[in-house]
Amino acid sequence: MASSGTTSTRKRFTGAEFIVHFLEQQGIKIVTGIPGGSILPVYDALSQSTQIRHILARHEQGAGFIAQGMARTDGKPAVCMACSGPGATNLVTAIADARLDSIPLICITGQVPASMIGTDAFQEVDTYGISIPITKHNYLVRHIEELPQVMSDAFRIAQSGRPGPVWIDIPKDVQTAVFEIETQPAMAEKAAAPAFSEESIRDAAAMINAAKRPVLYLAAV
């Protein structure tokens, strides 16, 4: 019987292990941040990685700017991490600056367990709400099954079109939950720039040239 040449094997991960695995697949070599209670599962998984080096910052804002420097150097998304509460709020200045300067960043923060969100739990802040105006896109991952698509989309969004920071807030119980995945997300790449046909451009130019009182309605994203 002929073989199709492909094999399908399900792999078992905790949420934290998958995050580190995905970062490795993306070619991330350095991650900056400061560990704390709500992000410790990711740090535990990161300690087992032979591909990713962690730079411990003195302050989360510094971690954000270190990641900025790396992203400015090679134009690729860089990663910074922090815990919930003060760790997340300390990142705000660096992330807001990345948004203004169009720097592709992936910001990963821990959050209190999903069932405790909104209860004023220890070191709980509305990270999702805080990050809305200072990011290109943001996520609050409430279920582990969402994680593969969120991670892939985050890298794609950060580097497509006008680059910018993407913030992923992940409750601690999502990091420790276990799931199996059969199809690994493809390596996230830039979305293709919009393509225009030369014929359409020529037609538009001809219409403008023929118009007696042309009006241009322009916008930017």
N, C-alpha and C positions, 0 to 999 in steps of 0.2 A: 504494500500500500504506500503510495507516494506521500511524503511528508510535505506539509505546507511551508516548512522552514521557520515557523514561529512557535513559540511556547508561551503558555499562559500560566503564571504562578501567582498565587495570592500571597502578599506579604503582610505581616502583622507588625503594627507600630503602635506606640502610644502617640498622642498628639505631639508631645515634645520631640520624640524621636523622629517623627515625620517632618517636623519643621527643620530640624538639623539636616536630615537626609535631603530635603528639597533644596536647602541652601547649598549643600555640596553639589547637587546636580546642576545648580545655576552657576557653579564655578566660584562661589564666594570663598575667599581665602582668609579674610579678616572680618571680625565682628567686634564692635565696640559697645561698651555698656558698663553697668554696675548691677550686680546680682541683688536680689531681694526676695522676700518670701513668696510673692505671687508669681515670680518668673523662675523660681528655682528648678522646677522640672525641666525647663528648657536648658538651663545651665548644667544640670546633671547629664542630659543627653549630649550637650556640647563638649563636655569633658571627655567623652568617648570618641570624639571625632579626631581623625589623624590628618584631616585636610584643612580644618578651620582653626585659625589662631585668634584668641580673644585678647583684646586690649582693654585693660581695666582703667577706666578714667577716674579722675578725682571727683568729678561731678557729672551728672547726667547731661547737663548742657554741653560740657566738654566732649562727651561721647558723641553727641549729635554733630558738633562741629568737626570732630575727627572724621566721622563718616562723610560729612560734607566735603572735606578736603580730598578724600579718596575719590568721591564721585566727580568732583571738579577736575581731577587729574586725568581720569580715563573715560569719563562720560558714561560710565556704567553705574547701575544702582548699587549703593553701599548700604550696609545694615547697621543699625544701632538698636540697643535693647535697654529696657528698664522695668522696674517693678511698678505696681499700681500706686495710686496716691501721689506722694511727693516725688517719687521717681518719674512718673509720667509728667507731672506738671513742670518738673525741672527741664524736661526736653522741649517744652513749648517754644522757647526763644529760637533754638536751633532749627526746629521744624518750620516755624513761621518764616525764618530767613531763607530756608531752602525753597519754600513756596514762592517767595518774592523773587528769588534769583533763578528759579527754574532748575533746581538741582534734583536729580532722581535719587530719592532715599526710600528705604524700607524701614519703618519704625515698628518694632515689635514690643508690646508691653504686656505684662501680666495683669490680670484682673481678679477680683474676688470670685469665688465660685458663682456660677450662673444663677443658682437659686438664691443667692444673697445680694444680687445686684438690685439696687434701689432700697436697701434696708439700712443705709448708713453704716455698713460694716467697717471694720478696722481697715484703714488705708483705702477706702473706696471713694473714688471721685468719678464723675461722669466723663471719663476719658473720651468716649465717642462724641459726646456733645462738644467738649472743649476743642477737639481736633477738627471739627467740621470746617470752620473758616480758615484754617491754616494749612490744609492739605489739599492735594489734588483729588484724593478719594480716601475714604476710611471705612473700616470694618469693625464690627463687634461679632466675634465668632461664638455663637451660642451652642453649636452642635459640632462634634468632631467630624462628622461626614462632610461639613462645609469646607473643611480646612484645605484639601488639595486644590479645589477650584479657587478659593480665596488667595492662596499663596501664588498660584499661577497668574491670576488676574492682576494681583498687586504689582508683580514685576513688569507685566506687560504695560499696565497703565502708567507706572512711574517713568518709563522710558519712551513712551509713544507720544507723538504730537509735541506739544510743549511739555517738557519733562517737569516732574515735581514729586513731592514726597507723598507716600501712601502709608497710612497708619493702620496697623492691625492690632486690635485689643483682644486678648485671648484669656478667658477665665481659667483659673487654675485647674478646675475639674475637667476642662476640655483638654488641657495639657497632659493630664494623667490618664484620661480615658483611653481605651484600647479599641482599635478597629483594624479591619483587613481591607487591603486595597489590591485590586487585580490589575488595573491599568494605571500606570504611572503618568502623571500629567507631563505633557511635553515641555521641554525647556522653553520658558517664556521669552519671546523676542518682541522687538518693536513691531507695532502694527504698521503695515505698509502705508506710505504717504498717499494721499488722494492722487489719482492719475487723471489727467485731462487729455482729450484727443486734440491734436493740432487742428483738425478740421473744425471742431466746435469753437476753438479759440478764433480761428479765421472768420467763422460765421458771426460770432459775437462782435468782433472788431468791425466787420462790414456793416452790421446793424447800427453800431455806435456812430460810425462815420457817416452813415446815411441819415441819421436822426437830426432834426432841426434843433430840438431843445432836449438833448439827452439828460437823463437823471440817473445817477449811480447810487445804488443803495448797498452800502458795504458794511460788513460786520467782521468781528474777530472772535475767536473762542479763547 
